[in-house]
Amino acid sequence: MTRSSARAFVGLLVVLFAGASRAATTYTFTKIVDNGAGAFNLMFFRTYILNGNGAVAFAPAGQGAGIYIGSGGDISTVVTGAPTNYLLTGFNDSGTVVYEASGSITTNTAGGTPFQVAPNGSSTSLPAINNSGTVVFTTIDNAVMTRNGSAAAQTLVSNTALPRANQLLAPILYGLGINSSGTVAFYGINVASETSCNCGLFLVAPGSNPVLASFKQNVTENTELNDSGAVAFIGTYNGAKGVFVVQNGQVGAAVDLTNQTVSLATQYVSLNNKGEVAYFAKFDISPFTQGIFTGPDKVNDKVIANGDPLFGSVVSSIGTSEFGGRFLNDKGQIAFSYALSNGLRGIAVATPVASNTPPPSLTDGGIVNAASFMAGSSASPGSIVSIFGSNFTSQLAIQPGDPLPTSLSGVKVTFNGMPAPLYFVAPGQINAQVPYEINGSTATVQVTNSVGQSNTQVINITPASPAIFTADATGVGQAVVVFANSATIVGPVKPGTDWRPAHTGDTITIYANGLGAVTPPVNDGWNSCDKSICAPDFSNLTLRNTTVRPKVTIGGVTVPDNLILYSGLAPQFAGLYQINLTIPSGITPSDNTQIVITMGGVSSPSNVHIALQ
């Protein structure tokens, strides 16, 4: 599989129905501080960070500048007075803040004693802090350092650890983030990353070497890294627009905004440990909706935006923290700054209202083959199934990379008690991989989330359950069959596409589901590059062939066995199969030439076709 054909298939692994909808989350709003009468009169709130307990640290500018902490009641002072420019960059759940002032990195708590982490002029980036109190910062010679309390600072990444794009230019490192385990994320420029920007996002755990995670030219001042090692960014990636999550070297779309009129601020996205995101965006042009959102729906996924009522007035604008930083926590609380039509400015926290959501529920007969969607279809070990029901989750969550997780946003699926790898979870649909370890003729399926457990459904298990993916992701019509080493669909000529019919002797690739066991075996949720991102030359690829040779008929003509060149897992995606074959002679040309796969006596649906001339 080439890179282009792989990208063409990405959307088919995450099949969503455009008609699916969900109710909007209701929030209550708590005022943290405003610029009314009192100490903060006429002040501008430039930076704020939310911690896991719902408290906000903020650094206003103007008279009385400093760093303060509030949670809806009294305001506590961390530091104030000279100097008047405090760069607040971190705030943990213990109430410790880290900030930079006059070139010195310092930690402190409300009413506490400041501790100097790094002296004046020794750091070149904005520091970050985790819940253990470990601070990460870079030195003037571009090394990444960590320090916890009074212990000596430790070098995590030296300034010679990264390959240089230009031997005369040292890498520049910035955009630091650190999670609870001490893993650090940072951006590097002037690095040899095989990109035109010579830049990259790197992750490094204590005692390990930096790992290149993904590429992104518009980077943020602060990188939010959750406890699973995932990083969120906002903007464009491979032609798609939205919010993306990077994990294990793979990039997944958390919020797809490709087809919407929306302006995105590349710095303002927050990711929690449940995999949920919140982001700042401006939808439409005139009139427009600008504010904080948690998903792709500008109505149902809106937290707060211009024109909304707030604290007895109307929102004229929603602002963001000047230096980034966390504004979404694991409780789903979201911090934001605002300006009201009555002239007041301030910081508030939105808290989702418990909705007494019932436990998840499985639709009767709602577990189907993710390629055919045929009611009553069996599943096979390693195949992808679509699970339909209700109350699975409040918003879409997509797997961030390989290996596939067995929990997304707190949602889990089991087959006979075995956890299943997940491609995505949505309010009414989950796509999951059947564990390869499943044996027997049936499997009991159940969904669990933070509310409780669903009813169970029993599905039939067969050694193979072949089905061919279709271009419109309905299971019917034009097949996802491409010319070899391309992403060009073998279909009738279609305006706006490069589709074209095939001829006798052409080599094609069929993308399929449910072709059963492979050799050598593969772990649940892993791709054929053994959970890593595949190298450009596929040097880390292990070809995994199906243990049963498929029978393929095209237009009623059986493809001779010697023309089936490969049958096995597609390299870059867990659970996806491909068959490479050469089209035999004797097939009657048609734009609707039936194509069927048969394995172990089970055939794929016959209502799928390609075009031949």
NORJOKA-V564143 format. One record per helix or strand of 3 or more residues. SS is the DSSP state (helix for helix, strand for strand). FROM is the first residue (numbers start at 1). TO is the last residue. If there is no record, write none. Layout:
BEGIN
ss:SS from:FROM to:TO
ss:SS from:FROM to:TO
END
This chain:
BEGIN
ss:helix from:3 to:13
ss:strand from:27 to:34
ss:strand from:44 to:50
ss:strand from:56 to:61
ss:strand from:66 to:70
ss:strand from:76 to:80
ss:strand from:87 to:91
ss:strand from:97 to:101
ss:strand from:104 to:108
ss:strand from:115 to:118
ss:strand from:134 to:139
ss:strand from:144 to:148
ss:strand from:154 to:157
ss:strand from:172 to:178
ss:strand from:184 to:189
ss:strand from:199 to:204
ss:strand from:211 to:214
ss:strand from:231 to:237
ss:strand from:240 to:247
ss:strand from:250 to:256
ss:strand from:262 to:271
ss:strand from:277 to:283
ss:strand from:289 to:293
ss:strand from:302 to:305
ss:strand from:313 to:319
ss:strand from:334 to:340
ss:strand from:345 to:352
ss:strand from:361 to:369
ss:strand from:384 to:390
ss:strand from:411 to:415
ss:strand from:422 to:425
ss:strand from:429 to:433
ss:strand from:442 to:448
ss:strand from:457 to:461
ss:strand from:477 to:479
ss:strand from:481 to:483
ss:strand from:507 to:513
ss:strand from:551 to:554
ss:helix from:561 to:563
ss:strand from:564 to:569
ss:strand from:577 to:582
ss:strand from:590 to:599
ss:strand from:608 to:612
END
